[in-house]
Amino acid sequence: MKFFILRIIKYFMLPLGIIYRFLFSKGDEVIILMYHRVNDKVMKELSVKEKDFLWQMAYLKKKGYSVLTMDQVFKKINSNKIKGRHIVISFDDGYEDFTSKAFPILKQYGFPSILYLVPGYIEGDRDYWWDKDLGKSDLLSWKQILRLKDSQLVEFGSHTLHHLDLNRLEKDQIISEIENSKNIIEEKLNRRVRHFSYPRGIYNKEAEKIIYKKYDTGVLIFNGIPITPIMNIRYRARLKRIPIQRSDGKVLFLARIKGWLVLEELFRRIIKI
């Protein structure tokens, strides 16, 4: 019932969004999709149904969307060569169901993706605070992550060391969360980590300065900067992502990638969620 109500609310937002998009179409852009889990059993907004994820990826393939890596996005931003409409598929937090549910579908369509890891939780005995009601939520092991690396279809980024809100930390703590996460992932994978995801899409200027210096890109959520030809490269540490949620299903997935849910984005910016 909860997901049905959320879906109906979003439907009511669509007419204004369609009009807005018609009047102010951005045209060329890169859209970064934000996922967390693909798992039918987890009844949360951050967990997309497997059949919905399969349909969403099939739609992108059928419509001929160009699915990019974040390395490719950075090059486009750096050279100001953003032509056409492109997609990035990103996953936060490093849940085990990425490799068991999401990755086989991505591999089926030959789609690259980026996985933002929280190394302080990998192979530990702690669960994320929002999963306490679920009991144990399995995360990827380093062995599984290395197998994904070998596939050549997955990039890896940093999601801080312990998934802490950066705006609540002192400067030395911010540095530790951002830099130590990067260092651990690079050591484990023997690969440079160039991209960063802010936990819960929360940032402050101190964190942005560090990320701009240490990484090629940093991604937020609705509070980020859209990637278009007129975007200034100095905003590369504050890029916008679009969350894909369980209540979205099919129609609302289309609405998200077409930019029809601007009213929801405005509402979330106002209340800061």
C-alpha positions as CSV (number, residue, x, y, z in Angstrom):
1,M,0.0,0.0,0.0
2,K,2.9,2.4,0.8
3,F,4.4,2.1,-2.6
4,F,1.0,2.4,-4.3
5,I,0.4,5.7,-2.5
6,L,3.8,7.0,-3.4
7,R,3.2,6.1,-7.0
8,I,-0.1,7.9,-7.1
9,I,1.4,11.1,-5.6
10,K,4.1,11.0,-8.3
11,Y,1.5,10.5,-11.1
12,F,-0.2,13.7,-9.9
13,M,3.1,15.5,-10.4
14,L,3.6,14.5,-14.0
15,P,1.4,17.0,-15.9
16,L,3.4,20.0,-14.6
17,G,6.7,18.2,-15.3
18,I,5.7,17.4,-18.9
19,I,4.8,21.0,-19.6
20,Y,8.1,22.2,-18.0
21,R,10.1,19.8,-20.1
22,F,8.3,20.8,-23.3
23,L,9.0,24.5,-22.6
24,F,12.5,24.2,-21.2
25,S,13.9,21.0,-22.8
26,K,17.6,20.7,-22.1
27,G,18.3,18.5,-25.1
28,D,21.9,17.3,-24.8
29,E,22.7,15.9,-21.3
30,V,24.1,13.0,-19.3
31,I,21.6,11.5,-16.8
32,I,23.2,9.6,-13.9
33,L,20.7,7.0,-12.4
34,M,21.2,6.2,-8.8
35,Y,20.3,2.7,-7.6
36,H,21.0,0.9,-4.3
37,R,19.5,-2.6,-4.5
38,V,17.7,-5.0,-6.8
39,N,15.9,-7.3,-4.5
40,D,12.3,-8.3,-4.4
41,K,12.3,-9.3,-0.7
42,V,13.5,-5.9,0.6
43,M,10.4,-3.8,1.0
44,K,12.0,-0.4,0.8
45,E,12.1,2.4,-1.7
46,L,15.8,1.9,-2.3
47,S,15.2,-1.7,-3.4
48,V,14.0,-2.1,-7.0
49,K,12.1,-5.2,-8.0
50,E,14.2,-7.5,-10.3
51,K,11.5,-7.6,-13.0
52,D,11.4,-3.7,-13.0
53,F,15.1,-3.4,-13.3
54,L,15.2,-5.9,-16.2
55,W,12.4,-3.9,-17.9
56,Q,14.3,-0.6,-17.3
57,M,17.5,-1.9,-18.8
58,A,15.7,-3.4,-21.7
59,Y,14.0,-0.1,-22.4
60,L,17.4,1.7,-22.4
61,K,18.7,-0.8,-24.9
62,K,15.6,-0.7,-27.1
63,K,15.6,3.1,-27.3
64,G,19.3,3.2,-28.1
65,Y,20.5,5.1,-25.1
66,S,24.3,5.5,-24.8
67,V,25.3,4.1,-21.4
68,L,28.6,5.6,-20.3
69,T,31.2,5.0,-17.6
70,M,32.0,7.8,-15.2
71,D,35.5,8.0,-16.8
72,Q,33.8,8.8,-20.1
73,V,31.5,11.4,-18.4
74,F,34.5,13.2,-17.0
75,K,36.2,13.3,-20.4
76,K,33.0,14.7,-21.9
77,I,32.7,17.4,-19.2
78,N,36.4,18.2,-19.5
79,S,36.3,18.6,-23.3
80,N,32.7,20.0,-23.3
81,K,31.6,17.4,-25.8
82,I,28.2,16.6,-24.4
83,K,26.1,15.7,-27.5
84,G,22.9,13.7,-27.3
85,R,21.3,12.0,-24.3
86,H,23.4,9.6,-22.3
87,I,22.9,7.4,-19.2
88,V,25.1,6.4,-16.3
89,I,24.0,3.5,-14.1
90,S,25.3,3.9,-10.5
91,F,24.9,1.8,-7.4
92,D,25.6,2.9,-3.8
93,D,26.6,1.0,-0.7
94,G,27.9,-2.3,-2.2
95,Y,25.1,-4.7,-1.4
96,E,25.6,-8.4,-2.3
97,D,22.5,-8.4,-4.5
98,F,24.4,-6.2,-7.0
99,T,26.4,-9.2,-8.1
100,S,23.6,-11.8,-7.8
101,K,20.7,-9.8,-9.2
102,A,21.7,-6.5,-11.0
103,F,25.0,-7.4,-12.6
104,P,23.7,-10.4,-14.6
105,I,21.1,-8.1,-16.2
106,L,23.7,-5.4,-16.9
107,K,26.0,-8.0,-18.4
108,Q,23.2,-9.3,-20.6
109,Y,22.9,-5.8,-22.2
110,G,26.6,-5.0,-22.1
111,F,26.0,-2.0,-19.9
112,P,28.8,-0.6,-17.8
113,S,28.0,0.6,-14.3
114,I,29.8,2.2,-11.3
115,L,29.6,0.8,-7.8
116,Y,30.3,3.3,-4.9
117,L,31.9,1.3,-2.0
118,V,32.0,1.9,1.7
119,P,35.2,0.0,2.7
120,G,34.7,0.4,6.4
121,Y,31.7,-2.0,6.2
122,I,33.1,-4.5,3.8
123,E,33.7,-7.9,5.5
124,G,32.8,-6.5,8.8
125,D,30.0,-7.4,11.2
126,R,28.1,-4.1,11.1
127,D,24.9,-3.3,9.1
128,Y,23.9,0.1,7.8
129,W,21.6,1.9,10.3
130,W,18.7,2.0,7.9
131,D,18.8,-1.8,7.6
132,K,18.5,-2.6,11.3
133,D,14.9,-3.7,10.8
134,L,15.9,-6.2,8.2
135,G,18.4,-8.2,10.3
136,K,21.4,-9.0,8.2
137,S,21.9,-7.3,4.8
138,D,24.8,-8.9,3.0
139,L,27.4,-6.7,1.4
140,L,29.9,-7.6,-1.3
141,S,33.1,-9.2,-0.2
142,W,36.5,-8.1,-1.6
143,K,36.6,-11.4,-3.5
144,Q,33.3,-10.7,-5.2
145,I,34.4,-7.1,-5.9
146,L,37.6,-8.4,-7.5
147,R,35.6,-10.7,-9.8
148,L,33.4,-7.7,-10.8
149,K,36.6,-5.8,-11.6
150,D,37.8,-8.6,-13.9
151,S,34.5,-8.3,-15.9
152,Q,35.7,-4.9,-17.2
153,L,32.0,-3.7,-16.9
154,V,32.2,-2.2,-13.4
155,E,33.9,0.9,-12.2
156,F,34.5,1.5,-8.5
157,G,34.1,4.8,-6.6
158,S,34.3,5.9,-3.0
159,H,31.3,6.4,-0.8
160,T,33.4,7.5,2.2
161,L,34.9,5.1,4.7
162,H,31.9,4.7,7.1
163,H,29.0,6.3,5.3
164,L,28.9,9.4,7.6
165,D,27.1,12.7,6.8
166,L,30.0,14.9,5.8
167,N,28.3,18.1,7.0
168,R,28.4,16.9,10.6
169,L,32.1,16.2,10.7
170,E,35.2,18.3,11.6
171,K,37.7,19.0,8.8
172,D,40.1,16.2,9.9
173,Q,37.3,13.7,10.0
174,I,36.1,14.7,6.5
175,I,39.6,14.2,5.2
176,S,39.8,10.8,6.8
177,E,36.5,9.6,5.4
178,I,37.2,10.8,1.9
179,E,40.9,9.9,1.6
180,N,41.1,6.7,3.6
181,S,38.2,5.2,1.6
182,K,40.0,6.0,-1.6
183,N,43.3,4.6,-0.4
184,I,41.8,1.3,0.8
185,I,39.8,0.7,-2.4
186,E,42.9,1.5,-4.5
187,E,45.1,-0.9,-2.5
188,K,42.6,-3.7,-2.7
189,L,41.8,-3.4,-6.4
190,N,45.2,-2.1,-7.6
191,R,43.2,0.5,-9.6
192,R,42.9,4.3,-9.3
193,V,39.6,5.5,-7.7
194,R,38.5,8.6,-9.6
195,H,34.9,9.1,-8.6
196,F,33.1,9.9,-5.3
197,S,29.5,9.7,-4.1
198,Y,28.3,11.8,-1.1
199,P,26.5,9.8,1.5
200,R,22.8,10.6,1.4
201,G,23.6,13.4,-1.1
202,I,24.8,15.7,1.7
203,Y,27.8,17.9,1.2
204,N,29.5,21.0,2.4
205,K,32.1,23.3,0.9
206,E,35.0,21.7,2.8
207,A,34.2,18.3,1.5
208,E,33.7,19.6,-2.0
209,K,37.2,21.2,-2.0
210,I,38.8,17.9,-1.0
211,I,36.8,15.9,-3.5
212,Y,37.6,18.3,-6.3
213,K,41.3,17.9,-5.6
214,K,41.3,14.1,-5.0
215,Y,38.7,12.8,-7.5
216,D,37.6,13.5,-11.1
217,T,33.9,13.7,-10.1
218,G,31.6,13.8,-7.1
219,V,27.9,13.0,-7.3
220,L,25.0,14.3,-5.2
221,I,21.2,13.7,-5.8
222,F,18.6,16.3,-6.7
223,N,20.8,19.0,-5.2
224,G,23.5,18.4,-7.8
225,I,24.3,20.2,-11.1
226,P,22.8,18.7,-14.3
227,I,25.4,17.6,-16.8
228,T,24.7,19.7,-19.9
229,P,26.9,21.5,-22.5
230,I,26.5,24.8,-20.6
231,M,27.8,23.2,-17.3
232,N,30.9,24.7,-15.8
233,I,33.7,22.2,-15.1
234,R,34.2,23.6,-11.7
235,Y,30.9,21.9,-10.7
236,R,32.3,18.4,-11.5
237,A,32.4,17.6,-7.8
238,R,28.6,18.3,-7.4
239,L,27.0,16.4,-10.2
240,K,23.3,15.5,-10.2
241,R,21.9,12.0,-9.9
242,I,18.3,10.7,-10.3
243,P,17.2,8.1,-7.7
244,I,15.3,5.1,-9.1
245,Q,12.9,3.8,-6.5
246,R,10.8,0.8,-5.9
247,S,7.5,2.7,-6.4
248,D,8.6,4.0,-9.8
249,G,8.0,0.8,-11.7
250,K,7.9,1.4,-15.5
251,V,5.9,4.6,-16.2
252,L,7.7,6.6,-13.6
253,F,11.1,5.3,-14.7
254,L,10.3,6.9,-18.1
255,A,9.2,10.1,-16.3
256,R,12.5,10.2,-14.4
257,I,14.8,9.9,-17.5
258,K,12.6,12.3,-19.5
259,G,12.7,14.9,-16.7
260,W,9.0,14.9,-15.9
261,L,9.3,14.7,-12.1
262,V,10.7,18.3,-11.6
263,L,8.0,19.0,-9.0
264,E,9.2,16.1,-6.9
265,E,12.8,17.4,-7.3
266,L,11.7,20.9,-6.2
267,F,9.9,19.5,-3.2
268,R,12.8,17.4,-2.1
269,R,15.2,20.4,-2.4
270,I,12.9,22.5,-0.2
271,I,12.6,19.9,2.6
272,K,16.2,18.6,2.0
273,I,15.5,14.9,1.6
